[in-house]
Amino acid sequence: MTADVQTPVKIHLRTKIHLDGEEETFEMILFGNYYRKNNAVFLKYDEVQEEGTVHTLVKINEEEATIFRKGIIDMRMKFRLNEQRDGSHASEYGSLLLSTDTNKLAHHEYDDKCEGSINLGYDLYMQGTHAGRYDMEIQYREEIGNL
């Protein structure tokens, strides 16, 4: 895969949130694009919600991952294994300081295929208050046709 050549992909996003002894799971099937640039993998996709669309970009390399969201909300979250990283969340209701304390960061890709998975495990803090332990899995696979 050469730099900046975007490949259509089907994305399965699963997030489990653990907070106060309870667990909630969210799953979405999305369609977007995959590309490589400067030793990093990028996934771009849109989430359509009642209030509007959120454009999402996931970037991951060997050492860290970043999730950028822009639209009805603007968010930036950074992940580096065994480190706490600051980020931000802004919406029409105001801005919040986010931070992540990452305990799992893994990216697996199949050789010669546009297929793989990204796994993130982290504690999320909003304005310094613990907002849950998150387990996120993003699976992607080249989508042939249907786009």
Order of alpha helices (4+ residues) and beta strands (2+ residues): beta-beta-beta-beta-beta-beta-beta-beta-beta-beta
